[in-house]
Amino acid sequence: MLDAEAVAARLPWDALEQALRAMFLDGCSAPLRHRHGLADGTLLLMPAWTAGGHTGVKIVHVMPGNTALRLPSVHAAYLLSDGNTGQPLAMLDGGALTDRRTAGASVLAAGYLARPDSRRLLILGAGRVAHALAEAYAHRFDLTDIALWSPSGTSARRLAASLAATGLPARAVASSDPTGHDIVAAATLSTTPLITADAVAPGTHIDLIGAFRPDMREADAALLARATLVVDTRAGAMAEAGDILQAIAEGAITAAHVVAELADLCRATHPGRRTAQEITIFKSVGWAGEDLAAAILAVTPVDKSVGEV
């Protein structure tokens, strides 16, 4: 049994990025997640497996109303099993696993899509994923400024103080305006655009994380039309990515505007960023293969040291 602290400790950013890259390179069986509406939220089931390796399934509750209760909006648990025998190997805190694999995938993509000299990061949202994003981006890029925005401002100030206490250059800001930032990462549950084309400067990298349902969006259609658009997986994006689906419905883009999946960047079949002035977007909705890769990485040290979990 690995709690949140143990999961985080077993998923250092460098090793996690390598594990995610390997999973995107090699692939696994990971059907689209099962989605079930609840009275006050959403229940998600996300299975994945590798032939002769491991199987895993994540159970997720997404409850937007929890913000008012000062509780996380997402609660999750992950069961990792032996793929040959079905024997359970570990139960992991799914929240910590999700936070770190989500941030890890974003930073993996940013390595191909953001300018290497990016120094200024803006994060929209101030939940647990935002915390992980700040840490992951600061590890990957030589950041001099981490600006945090949340609708009320309270959670952004709280997160900024927490990050600053660890030595990160974090501060809360009153506006979601991306002006002056090299990377903008959005991790919200917004249903209206927070980032618009007219506010984004050439050379900016946009990391869209939060909109995991067709009715959600964090960027407007005009921004997607201007940008080089990459997704975590086409199947997931075309089923769930509200930013993309709504832009297609509005006639701003077609499905062909998505130039690559993250696997294409990892395999070098797409070059990623090509010019310093290019606007790039990475849109993720979450892929069960990421969870499986992270869970295997988290459990591997235990297997080596004591032979069981």
Secondary structure as UniProt FT lines:
FT   HELIX           4..9
FT   HELIX           13..26
FT   STRAND          34..37
FT   STRAND          42..49
FT   TURN            51..52
FT   STRAND          54..62
FT   HELIX           64..69
FT   STRAND          74..82
FT   TURN            83..85
FT   STRAND          88..93
FT   HELIX           94..113
FT   TURN            116..117
FT   STRAND          120..124
FT   HELIX           128..140
FT   STRAND          145..149
FT   HELIX           154..165
FT   TURN            166..167
FT   STRAND          170..172
FT   TURN            179..180
FT   STRAND          183..186
FT   HELIX           197..199
FT   TURN            202..203
FT   STRAND          205..208
FT   TURN            214..215
FT   HELIX           221..226
FT   STRAND          228..231
FT   HELIX           234..240
FT   HELIX           242..249
FT   TURN            250..251
FT   HELIX           255..257
FT   STRAND          258..261
FT   HELIX           262..266
FT   TURN            267..268
FT   TURN            276..277
FT   STRAND          280..283
FT   HELIX           288..306
//
